[in-house]
Amino acid sequence: MGECGEFDTNEVPFSQRPIVILGAGIIGCSTARQLLLNGFPVVLVGEYLPGDQNIYYASAWAGAAWHAAGGITPDQRYLQAVTHRVLLKMAQDGPEAGVSIVNAREYLEQKPAPDSAIWGKTVVSKFREMSPGEYSPNFNCAWAYETLVTDPTRHMPYLRKQVESLGGHFIRQRVESLQELYEMFPESRIFINASGWGSKNLRDVQDDKCFPERGQNVFLATDQCDTLYFRNGKEYTYVIPRPLSKGVVLGGVKQQGTLYGISKSSKFSKSPHNSGSKLTIFRSPEVDMDIARDEIARAHRLAPEIVPEHPSADKVSYIIGIRPSRKGGFRLDSERKGSRVILSAYGFGGGGYAFSYGIADALVKMVETVERENVIL
């Protein structure tokens, strides 16, 4: 039979082994899309899937504005820049993906530090420093530019449709460990953990840096929804437009702690409005009206031409979601375990959409590295 007999002719080629993604939020779904576009078969496994309205499915409730993050590394900045590039193309292609180009006005209470969000001017269009006459003397400086907003109510269903049309599959299932996935997909070699703060409870991960963070926003119905307003400082506040849903998202609050029992409630900043010393019951689904009224008041001070001091009740609704946060920032790395490679991408807090397609691009490159190791003899 010659020397060819030493090879296993029944071996499944690497490129035909499905890449298994745990988690079907914005990180998992954007990664699945990019992998499928590059020819890799993909299966997503998650307790929650696009279209779900559960508060633990954070991707359905995000403010989802592209805003350059401060205090991050050059590599992390590039991840955001890639995301901007991909989202911009989606916005230019039409409304189907739920991405819109909007004007932005960002007001800073203090002079920006060297590692501030100012780097974003290399990515966004029409960036300029506003003149003092254009903003309140309460601020040190202000910027104007164009940015992108994503409507989760449209983008997540769009991603599901994209993934399925490209041959990807969704499986609704709660898993307690990565080992369960290994047993479900014995032929797979690459597993991507995009489970958000769920990585804290996976038996073979148990990342204690992960924690849930309750976000609560106000949605105000209005036709004035073409400009984003952002206040950076002690009174951290944002007004995020959603042109395709005819409204704006008012926010700037998060509650950190356990899901059940007592937790600390705090704004993003250490401000007079910070309730960090106030203990509150972390009843996730319930609207905290004190927070809601405070968000409306701060948004009114920031953008009075859009947000009335006392909006009518029929114009107001509430958004609550549990953000997948992680102490020290998100995790993005590769780990080999026997014949398998586990890629981790989780812990993005409120920044999942701003990093999404950059993370997806990075994961595709990591998968290609594994592919090369497996096919180049």
Phi and psi in degrees as a GROMACS rama.xvg file:
@    title "Ramachandran Plot"
@    xaxis  label "Phi"
@    yaxis  label "Psi"
@TYPE xy
78.5923  -172.87  GLY-2
-82.12  -10.832  GLU-3
-66.262  -19.2849  CYS-4
-65.1105  -13.1386  GLY-5
-75.2993  -12.2121  GLU-6
-94.1284  145.006  PHE-7
-84.4492  104.748  ASP-8
-73.6424  -9.57278  THR-9
-95.0537  -0.491157  ASN-10
-63.4455  131.802  GLU-11
-76.0006  126.668  VAL-12
-57.6132  146.611  PRO-13
-54.8422  -43.148  PHE-14
-67.3189  -12.0723  SER-15
-103.226  0.397025  GLN-16
-86.159  122.521  ARG-17
-63.4068  137.958  PRO-18
-84.2297  126.492  ILE-19
-102.592  123.221  VAL-20
-109.903  123.287  ILE-21
-93.5289  113.495  LEU-22
113.017  123.825  GLY-23
-119.208  39.2335  ALA-24
-87.8475  -160.654  GLY-25
-62.9929  -37.2353  ILE-26
-68.5114  -49.428  ILE-27
-62.6941  -43.9989  GLY-28
-73.5265  -39.5789  CYS-29
-65.7069  -36.8756  SER-30
-66.549  -43.0217  THR-31
-58.6856  -44.3398  ALA-32
-59.4452  -47.9638  ARG-33
-66.819  -38.1685  GLN-34
-64.653  -43.666  LEU-35
-63.8141  -39.0733  LEU-36
-63.7028  -23.4252  LEU-37
-96.0816  8.83764  ASN-38
91.6973  5.58603  GLY-39
-89.6288  135.671  PHE-40
-73.2484  141.947  PRO-41
-137.513  140.11  VAL-42
-127.414  130.563  VAL-43
-107.006  133.902  LEU-44
-120.865  127.049  VAL-45
-160.298  151.687  GLY-46
-70.2489  -33.1789  GLU-47
-121.073  142.91  TYR-48
-127.769  162.168  LEU-49
-51.8904  132.5  PRO-50
105.881  -20.0801  GLY-51
-70.3189  150.472  ASP-52
-113.569  12.0062  GLN-53
-66.7632  140.776  ASN-54
-64.7777  -21.9986  ILE-55
-78.3288  -9.84665  TYR-56
-93.6217  81.5203  TYR-57
-59.0498  -30.3783  ALA-58
-64.0019  -18.6649  SER-59
-80.4844  -14.2239  ALA-60
-120.309  2.91558  TRP-61
-67.3901  151.357  ALA-62
-67.8973  -38.3486  GLY-63
60.2853  41.4895  ALA-64
-95.2154  145.145  ALA-65
-84.2043  116.517  TRP-66
-138.97  129.363  HIS-67
-61.7965  129.643  ALA-68
-84.6679  143.981  ALA-69
-93.0855  160.371  GLY-70
70.4277  25.8001  GLY-71
-117.123  165.005  ILE-72
-78.4958  163.141  THR-73
-56.4613  -39.2879  PRO-74
-62.9529  -39.5616  ASP-75
-70.0109  -34.6373  GLN-76
-61.0287  -39.9738  ARG-77
-64.725  -35.9844  TYR-78
-59.4749  -40.9437  LEU-79
-68.5019  -37.4783  GLN-80
-64.3079  -40.9295  ALA-81
-62.3726  -42.9441  VAL-82
-58.749  -44.3318  THR-83
-59.804  -43.1873  HIS-84
-60.5868  -45.3611  ARG-85
-67.5925  -44.9205  VAL-86
-65.9662  -36.0358  LEU-87
-61.517  -42.625  LEU-88
-62.6166  -40.1974  LYS-89
-61.7318  -44.0384  MET-90
-63.4061  -39.8725  ALA-91
-69.2823  -25.9722  GLN-92
-78.5124  -14.1392  ASP-93
131.585  179.748  GLY-94
-80.4076  -6.60259  PRO-95
-55.6761  -40.2279  GLU-96
-79.1895  -9.2652  ALA-97
79.1857  20.6409  GLY-98
-108.494  133.312  VAL-99
-128.74  147.208  SER-100
-90.845  127.321  ILE-101
-134.447  162.569  VAL-102
-78.8351  154.858  ASN-103
-135.071  143.217  ALA-104
-128.885  115.732  ARG-105
-116.439  123.825  GLU-106
-111.621  130.939  TYR-107
-113.746  128.369  LEU-108
-73.7868  -27.9423  GLU-109
-129.43  161.786  GLN-110
-59.2598  133.07  LYS-111
-65.3035  137.861  PRO-112
-75.2996  163.206  ALA-113
-56.9494  -30.4354  PRO-114
-101.002  25.2216  ASP-115
-77.1607  -172.203  SER-116
-74.549  2.45253  ALA-117
-59.6183  -24.3317  ILE-118
-59.5924  -22.5846  TRP-119
-61.5299  -17.1476  GLY-120
-66.2464  -16.7457  LYS-121
-81.2578  -6.56255  THR-122
-114.32  -44.8855  VAL-123
-79.0319  164.199  VAL-124
-94.8002  153.502  SER-125
59.2257  33.9782  LYS-126
-71.8504  135.918  PHE-127
-153.137  152.154  ARG-128
-83.8226  125.801  GLU-129
-73.0041  148.323  MET-130
-78.8703  153.416  SER-131
-53.6083  -30.2373  PRO-132
-71.0664  -9.55485  GLY-133
-94.3086  -4.44105  GLU-134
-145.762  163.666  TYR-135
-65.5403  146.832  SER-136
-65.4602  -8.17154  PRO-137
-67.0416  -18.0747  ASN-138
-104.193  150.445  PHE-139
-77.4758  -39.22  ASN-140
-162.591  174.042  CYS-141
-153.637  151.645  ALA-142
-124.588  148.847  TRP-143
-125.286  142.553  ALA-144
-169.264  175.928  TYR-145
-99.7447  142.183  GLU-146
-141.435  -171.253  THR-147
-124.559  140.087  LEU-148
-124.686  140.843  VAL-149
-114.053  131.996  THR-150
-93.1317  105.9  ASP-151
-58.6058  -30.1901  PRO-152
-66.2172  -17.9196  THR-153
-107.474  -37.5143  ARG-154
-71.6209  -40.3556  HIS-155
-67.0548  -44.9112  MET-156
-61.3517  -35.5546  PRO-157
-61.1913  -44.6579  TYR-158
-64.7018  -39.8975  LEU-159
-61.6984  -43.5494  ARG-160
-62.3345  -42.2167  LYS-161
-62.1964  -48.15  GLN-162
-60.1945  -46.4089  VAL-163
-68.7482  -36.5752  GLU-164
-68.9457  -24.4706  SER-165
-88.9396  0.840642  LEU-166
102.01  3.77411  GLY-167
-77.9992  161.728  GLY-168
-130.457  144.517  HIS-169
-110.282  137.575  PHE-170
-126.157  120.549  ILE-171
-85.2112  109.923  ARG-172
-161.953  135.106  GLN-173
-87.6048  129.654  ARG-174
-118.762  150.408  VAL-175
-102.117  -8.84324  GLU-176
-160.648  159.975  SER-177
-66.7371  -29.4243  LEU-178
-56.4987  -35.4686  GLN-179
-59.9613  -39.1662  GLU-180
-67.7439  -39.9151  LEU-181
-58.4842  -39.6356  TYR-182
-73.9902  -31.9415  GLU-183
-70.4827  -34.2348  MET-184
-129.289  72.7023  PHE-185
-64.4243  -24.2042  PRO-186
-84.1348  -16.3872  GLU-187
-72.4633  147.382  SER-188
-114.648  -23.3143  ARG-189
-118.117  127.717  ILE-190
-124.836  130.619  PHE-191
-110.032  120.844  ILE-192
-93.2402  99.3126  ASN-193
-118.929  44.3169  ALA-194
-87.7309  7.45034  SER-195
64.9493  -143.609  GLY-196
-72.6888  -5.2854  TRP-197
-59.9734  -19.5947  GLY-198
-64.4782  -16.7955  SER-199
-66.4997  -31.2293  LYS-200
-106.161  -9.41432  ASN-201
-62.1174  128.369  LEU-202
-60.1787  -33.3168  ARG-203
-102.981  18.0582  ASP-204
-123.361  -61.4258  VAL-205
45.3363  57.7059  GLN-206
-81.5375  103.202  ASP-207
-72.5119  -8.16851  ASP-208
-77.1482  -16.2367  LYS-209
-79.0353  143.434  CYS-210
-154.781  151.893  PHE-211
-81.9413  146.348  PRO-212
-136.234  115.905  GLU-213
-79.6948  122.167  ARG-214
-107.322  138.956  GLY-215
-135.029  126.064  GLN-216
-126.602  167.202  ASN-217
-112.379  133.825  VAL-218
-105.231  122.806  PHE-219
-111.96  118.521  LEU-220
-71.9847  127.16  ALA-221
-164.674  151.763  THR-222
-83.1989  -12.1685  ASP-223
-87.7272  79.556  GLN-224
-137.215  51.3671  CYS-225
-123.472  5.33125  ASP-226
-135.459  133.86  THR-227
-94.3044  134.824  LEU-228
-117.487  134.493  TYR-229
-139.784  123.319  PHE-230
-108.571  120.928  ARG-231
-107.636  116.976  ASN-232
151.85  -152.741  GLY-233
-62.6204  -37.8739  LYS-234
-99.8094  59.4621  GLU-235
-56.3592  121.865  TYR-236
-149.435  146.301  THR-237
-139.476  151.106  TYR-238
-126.941  104.194  VAL-239
-103.295  120.048  ILE-240
-76.6183  147.222  PRO-241
-128.186  82.6909  ARG-242
-56.7341  -35.6161  PRO-243
-76.4111  -16.7728  LEU-244
-110.292  3.41498  SER-245
55.4862  62.1523  LYS-246
-174.49  -179.506  GLY-247
-132.536  149.376  VAL-248
-102.127  124.713  VAL-249
-105.718  130.029  LEU-250
-163.171  -170.315  GLY-251
132.745  45.4333  GLY-252
-150.659  149.269  VAL-253
-151.174  153.274  LYS-254
-123.546  121.885  GLN-255
-106.523  138.005  GLN-256
151.726  -153.384  GLY-257
-85.8989  159.702  THR-258
-75.1156  -27.279  LEU-259
-126.217  131.016  TYR-260
103.443  -141.074  GLY-261
-98.8285  138.418  ILE-262
-144.978  164.704  SER-263
-90.224  136.763  LYS-264
-103.601  131.118  SER-265
-151.14  149.528  SER-266
-75.7486  174.007  LYS-267
-66.4808  -16.7469  PHE-268
-127.56  168.547  SER-269
-94.0444  85.9705  LYS-270
-124.84  170.707  SER-271
-59.5654  -20.9366  PRO-272
-87.4279  -5.48335  HIS-273
-69.7442  125.756  ASN-274
-100.688  31.0883  SER-275
-60.4355  -26.1205  GLY-276
-90.7607  -0.711552  SER-277
-96.3429  122.895  LYS-278
-85.1272  129.994  LEU-279
-130.58  152.978  THR-280
-75.5713  131.053  ILE-281
-86.5901  69.4905  PHE-282
-88.1915  90.5573  ARG-283
-51.059  -47.7127  SER-284
-76.7446  -12.8291  PRO-285
-90.0087  138.555  GLU-286
-75.6684  127.057  VAL-287
-88.5212  104.943  ASP-288
-68.9756  -25.8001  MET-289
-63.1174  -44.0167  ASP-290
-64.4258  -44.8852  ILE-291
-59.8645  -45.8529  ALA-292
-64.3346  -38.2833  ARG-293
-66.6059  -40.0875  ASP-294
-63.8974  -41.6397  GLU-295
-63.9614  -43.1561  ILE-296
-62.9161  -44.0108  ALA-297
-68.0248  -39.0658  ARG-298
-65.7697  -36.023  ALA-299
-64.0699  -41.5382  HIS-300
-64.9822  -33.599  ARG-301
-78.8825  -41.5361  LEU-302
-139.477  69.8938  ALA-303
-63.9142  -22.831  PRO-304
-72.9374  -14.9528  GLU-305
-112.725  -42.2205  ILE-306
-105.787  109.649  VAL-307
-69.2684  157.775  PRO-308
-62.9608  -37.3325  GLU-309
-131.898  80.6068  HIS-310
-65.3178  148.15  PRO-311
-67.3843  146.657  SER-312
-59.8461  -32.1092  ALA-313
-74.1127  -7.86369  ASP-314
-99.0059  -4.86028  LYS-315
-115.936  135.801  VAL-316
-140.01  175.302  SER-317
-127.47  146.103  TYR-318
-121.247  124.426  ILE-319
-130.735  129.554  ILE-320
-149.149  152.783  GLY-321
-98.1238  108.411  ILE-322
-77.9401  141.802  ARG-323
-89.2859  86.4953  PRO-324
-97.1146  167.837  SER-325
-152.995  129.763  ARG-326
-63.2787  131.747  LYS-327
86.3231  -0.877688  GLY-328
101.633  176.836  GLY-329
-70.6672  162.375  PHE-330
-108.189  129.649  ARG-331
-143.033  104.419  LEU-332
-161.307  176.036  ASP-333
-126.131  139.541  SER-334
-141.171  128.808  GLU-335
-93.07  131.188  ARG-336
-129.256  95.9075  LYS-337
65.4938  -125.109  GLY-338
-86.2689  -1.83756  SER-339
-106.887  154.578  ARG-340
-122.727  127.75  VAL-341
-108.84  120.975  ILE-342
-101.43  129.775  LEU-343
-109.309  133.025  SER-344
-149.696  89.8162  ALA-345
-157.764  167.487  TYR-346
91.3301  38.1005  GLY-347
-91.5827  -2.23705  PHE-348
56.1509  -128.269  GLY-349
-87.7163  8.17974  GLY-350
-106.124  14.4113  GLY-351
-57.0476  -45.1471  GLY-352
-69.1226  -36.8875  TYR-353
-68.8695  -23.539  ALA-354
-105.043  -11.394  PHE-355
-48.7465  -61.5291  SER-356
-76.7004  -21.9326  TYR-357
-68.7013  -41.5926  GLY-358
-63.2384  -43.6287  ILE-359
-58.7793  -43.3992  ALA-360
-62.6012  -42.5855  ASP-361
-64.158  -39.4792  ALA-362
-68.5452  -37.1322  LEU-363
-59.3016  -43.8186  VAL-364
-64.4094  -37.3477  LYS-365
-66.7705  -39.2339  MET-366
-64.0445  -41.5242  VAL-367
-64.8099  -33.5437  GLU-368
-63.4866  -43.4674  THR-369
-64.7182  -40.6747  VAL-370
-58.8626  -45.7794  GLU-371
-60.2583  -41.9913  ARG-372
-63.8059  -27.1978  GLU-373
-91.7201  -25.0314  ASN-374
-108.299  -17.5011  VAL-375
-93.4793  106.073  ILE-376
